[in-house]
Amino acid sequence: MLQNIAKYNHEETQELRGLFEKQLMELYWSETAIAKMLKELTLNSTSKDLKSTLKKQAKESLSHLVRLVKIFRAIGIDPTGIVYEAIECFIKEAQETCTHIKKGVVRDAGIIGLVQKVNHQEIASYGTMRAYALALREEDVVTLLEKTLIEEKQADLALSDIAESHINIEAADKEI
């Protein structure tokens, strides 16, 4: 795995196009891993609102994958994923959250915080990829990336609404 990434970095990323392709591959791997993680987090959460939002985000991850495949095709390369270590860290954190925090509202608060970290990473990644696509004059790709970027921002807001409307308050009340 690291050999493939190292090879790709040295041979392909001397230009913006190579950097764009490498990060596209990371996003492809990430969306697959995130969809799986969200399904697990849904099973480990208790709030109906949170479960519903996580299920929706897992489905959206699958539609993001479809868009990424369209982007791969638009730029003329095969859809391929390479491991993105930042997302691997979030997956490990998700496992630790579900293992070390008792199921209930405090775990739900932890899950929301974790998924928001993932969303923020995706917002940064898709925003950067959109900027690269603009610079590379890939107009069709820009449109696809913008759709996903909007969905990621909406997902983050939905989680904030759930956290602020009741989860964080209920978790804090456990402290009293």
ChimeraX attribute file (.defattr): number of C-alpha atoms within 10 A of each C-alpha:
attribute: neighborCount
match mode: 1-to-1
recipient: residues
	/A:1	8
	/A:2	9
	/A:3	8
	/A:4	10
	/A:5	15
	/A:6	11
	/A:7	12
	/A:8	16
	/A:9	14
	/A:10	10
	/A:11	11
	/A:12	16
	/A:13	15
	/A:14	11
	/A:15	9
	/A:16	14
	/A:17	16
	/A:18	16
	/A:19	17
	/A:20	20
	/A:21	20
	/A:22	20
	/A:23	19
	/A:24	23
	/A:25	20
	/A:26	21
	/A:27	26
	/A:28	25
	/A:29	19
	/A:30	24
	/A:31	22
	/A:32	16
	/A:33	17
	/A:34	23
	/A:35	21
	/A:36	15
	/A:37	19
	/A:38	24
	/A:39	17
	/A:40	17
	/A:41	25
	/A:42	20
	/A:43	12
	/A:44	21
	/A:45	23
	/A:46	16
	/A:47	17
	/A:48	10
	/A:49	16
	/A:50	22
	/A:51	19
	/A:52	12
	/A:53	18
	/A:54	27
	/A:55	18
	/A:56	14
	/A:57	23
	/A:58	22
	/A:59	15
	/A:60	18
	/A:61	24
	/A:62	16
	/A:63	14
	/A:64	24
	/A:65	21
	/A:66	13
	/A:67	18
	/A:68	23
	/A:69	17
	/A:70	16
	/A:71	22
	/A:72	19
	/A:73	13
	/A:74	12
	/A:75	13
	/A:76	9
	/A:77	11
	/A:78	11
	/A:79	16
	/A:80	16
	/A:81	17
	/A:82	18
	/A:83	18
	/A:84	17
	/A:85	11
	/A:86	12
	/A:87	21
	/A:88	14
	/A:89	12
	/A:90	17
	/A:91	20
	/A:92	11
	/A:93	15
	/A:94	20
	/A:95	15
	/A:96	11
	/A:97	20
	/A:98	19
	/A:99	12
	/A:100	9
	/A:101	13
	/A:102	12
	/A:103	14
	/A:104	15
	/A:105	22
	/A:106	21
	/A:107	22
	/A:108	27
	/A:109	24
	/A:110	21
	/A:111	24
	/A:112	23
	/A:113	16
	/A:114	18
	/A:115	23
	/A:116	20
	/A:117	15
	/A:118	21
	/A:119	23
	/A:120	15
	/A:121	15
	/A:122	20
	/A:123	19
	/A:124	14
	/A:125	18
	/A:126	24
	/A:127	18
	/A:128	15
	/A:129	23
	/A:130	22
	/A:131	15
	/A:132	18
	/A:133	20
	/A:134	15
	/A:135	13
	/A:136	14
	/A:137	11
	/A:138	15
	/A:139	13
	/A:140	14
	/A:141	23
	/A:142	21
	/A:143	14
	/A:144	17
	/A:145	24
	/A:146	15
	/A:147	13
	/A:148	22
	/A:149	22
	/A:150	13
	/A:151	18
	/A:152	25
	/A:153	15
	/A:154	14
	/A:155	20
	/A:156	20
	/A:157	14
	/A:158	16
	/A:159	22
	/A:160	16
	/A:161	13
	/A:162	17
	/A:163	21
	/A:164	12
	/A:165	11
	/A:166	15
	/A:167	24
	/A:168	19
	/A:169	14
	/A:170	16
	/A:171	18
	/A:172	13
	/A:173	10
	/A:174	10
	/A:175	6
	/A:176	5
